[in-house]
Amino acid sequence: MEYIELFFKSIFVDNMIFAYFLGMCSYLAVSKKVDTAVGLGAAVIFVLAVTVPLNWLLDQYVLQEGALAWLGPEYAEYDLGFLSFILFIATIATMVQLVEIVVEKFSPGLYNSLGIFLPLIAVNCAILGGSLFMQSREIPTLGLALTYGVGSGIGWFLAILAIAAIREKIRYSHVPPALRGLGITFILTGLMAIGFMSFGGMLTGGDDGEQSPQAIEQDMKSEPNSADVEGILKKDKIVEITTALNR
C-alpha cells in the first residue's frame, strides 16, 4: 500500500510540473508536437527511474553522516553531505549521456527533433529535483526510491503529453493575438495545475484530523501529563493574584 500511495502521489499530487513547476524550459519548448513530447517524456522517465535509486544509494552509503561506517569504524564520523549536488549531477549527466547515445543510434529522427534539449536533460531541474526531494523526504528504502523516481517521471510525461496535445489542437482555434504562443500555454498550464490539485484530497483523504469515539473517550480518561498540570497551576496562580489585586 505504501508503494501504491507514493506512486500515485508522485504522479498527481506532487507533479513536477503542476505542483512545483520544475522542468518548465523543456516543457514549453518541446511541447509543440506530440511525437517529440512523447520521446522527451520517455527519456525523462528513464533518467529519473535510474538516477533517483542510484542517488539514494549514494546518499545512504556515502553522503550521510556515518554512511561510511561500512569502510571501518575510523570513517564513521565522516559527513560528506556537502558533496550531494556534485555527485547527484554527475550521476544524472552520466545517465543523460547514455540516453543520448541510445536515441541517436536507434531513432535519428527523434534525436534531430529534440535537438539541444536532449543533452539539456542533464540540467533539467525536474531531474535534480527528484533526487533532492528523495533526500529531503528521507525515503527509507531503495524500492520506494525507485517507485518515486518512476512516478515522478510519469507525472512529467503526462504533463508534457497533455500540453502538446492541446497545443496541436489549439492551432486551429481563434486565440487572441496577444495570447498566441507562450501566453495561452501558460494559461493552460495553470488551469491543468488547478485540476491536478483536486487529486490531493482523493489520495490523502480528509479523515486524518478526525478521531474515533473510542479514541476521544480514551483521551478523556487518560491522566493529564506534567505539562498540563503545570499549565493549570499557573492559571490558578494568575487568578489568585488578580483577585488579590482587585481587592
PyMOL commands that set and color helices and strands:
alter all, ss='L'
color gray80, all
select helices_A, chain A and resi 2-13+24-29+34-63+67-71+73-75+81-106+108-117+119-123+125-136+142-170+177-179+182-197+199-204+213-221+226-246
alter helices_A, ss='H'
color red, helices_A
deselect
rebuild
show_as cartoon
